[in-house]
Amino acid sequence: MESGKIFIHTNGTEVSTKTKELLSQKLEQNGYSVIGSFSQEAELIVCIGGDGAFLEAIHLFEFPHIPFIGINTGHLGFFQEISPDQLDDFIFNYKMGKYRLQPLATVKASILLKDGSTVNYKSLNEIIIKATDSRCIHLNISIDSGFIERFSGDGLLIATPAGSTAYNYALGGSIVDPRIKLLQVTPMAPMNTTAYRSFTSSLLLPSDLSLEIKPEEPETSRLVIACDGLEYGLSKVENISIGFSGTVVNLLRFESYDFWSKVKSKFL
């Protein structure tokens, strides 16, 4: 069987660049073709860096169906599967087919503006809704068309299971096994006083429930929507509908991978 094409994306640091050069040599020695620019013909995307390089690649290449594998030259590297000293093991296991694909669900936001137009965003980890200029934001939250609360605070973070260990965790949200398909709505600095009453803990929503968020004053609303760290400024937002998208991101995992062992090694 003829070996296929592999694309390598890096974060541009010196150690990542050197790792890419070494990996390219080893892959070509094993019959693979390392392509210089991204193509849908690639059978695998290798991301060298940290989690930021992985998320950057997903958005840069528009959530491709091609599987990803990460080599960690960054800090936490939660998504990254291997380290730079495991290149030979990676190539051997990949050639032998000793791996599986881990599908990760993505979240989408459909945003209705006051003029009737719609803007859509997609994210792997989380979607954040906050005000511009670090102002307090007031949002009306509905679940399955039923009003739940008027949120007041810095903003809301809506995390996928994959994103539960990222910013969501830093905000005090729960770690969710990626095999459980749910969305987590985590408040950012919620206000809970006699004047403002907001949930102070995360809400866990099953995949079949709809989530709608409406700014209290659409005419003057100026929001920032952040998707995996990419920020978009919007004005006069009427309504935000959030749910799972039909897109999945496939991570290549080897036989030794276990989610909770990864959590233990990265957080404890």
C-alpha positions, 0 to 999 in steps of 0.5 A, a space after each residue: 500500500 502506498 503511503 500518503 501525504 502528511 501536512 505539518 503545522 507548527 507554532 513557529 518556535 525554534 524547537 517546533 521548527 527543528 522538530 518539524 525538520 526531523 519529523 519530515 526526514 523520518 516520515 520521508 524515509 518511511 515512504 510518506 510525502 510531507 507536503 509544504 502547504 495544506 491540502 484536502 488530499 492530506 491523510 493526516 495533519 501533524 500539529 507541533 506546538 501546544 494546544 494553541 497551535 492545534 486550535 489555530 490549525 483547526 480554524 485556519 484550515 476550517 475544521 477539516 475532516 482530516 485527522 489531527 495528531 499533536 506533538 507537544 513543544 508547548 506548555 500544557 499540551 492537553 490535546 497533544 498526543 506525543 512528545 518530540 522524543 517519541 517520533 519513531 514510536 509515532 511513525 511505527 504505530 501509525 504505519 501499523 495502524 495501532 491507533 483510533 480516532 477520537 471524534 470531538 464535537 464542536 459548538 456553533 453560535 448563530 447570531 441574529 443582528 438587529 438588521 435581520 442578518 445572521 452571523 455564524 461562528 464555530 468552535 472546538 473548545 468554547 464560545 464566550 460572550 462578553 461586553 466590549 471595554 470590560 463592561 458588565 453585561 446583562 443577558 437573558 438566558 432561555 433553555 428550550 424556549 423557557 426563560 431561565 435567568 437574567 445574567 449579570 456579570 463579565 460574560 458567559 462561556 459555553 464549553 464543549 466536553 473537549 473544552 471543559 479542561 481549558 478556560 472553563 476549568 479555570 473559571 471553576 467549571 466541571 471537567 467532562 469526559 468527551 464521551 458525554 455529549 453536553 454543553 456547559 454554560 459557565 458564568 464569568 464573574 457573575 453578580 449575585 446581590 440584592 440587585 442582581 441575581 445570577 447563577 454562580 455555578 455551571 449549567 450542564 445541558 444535554 445535546 438536544 436542548 436549545 440555548 438562547 441568549 439575548 442582550 437586554 438592550 439589543 439596540 445599544 448592545 456591543 458584544 465580543 464573541 470569542 471562539 477558541 481565543 479568536 475575538 469578533 466584535 458585533 453591534 446591535 445583537 438581537 439573539 444568539 442561538 447556541 448548540 452543537 454543530 454537525 462538524 467533528 474534529 478527529 484526533 488520532 489517539 494511540 492504544 495507550 491513550 486514556 482521558 482520565 490518565 491525561 487529566 491526572 498527568 496534566 492537572 494533579 
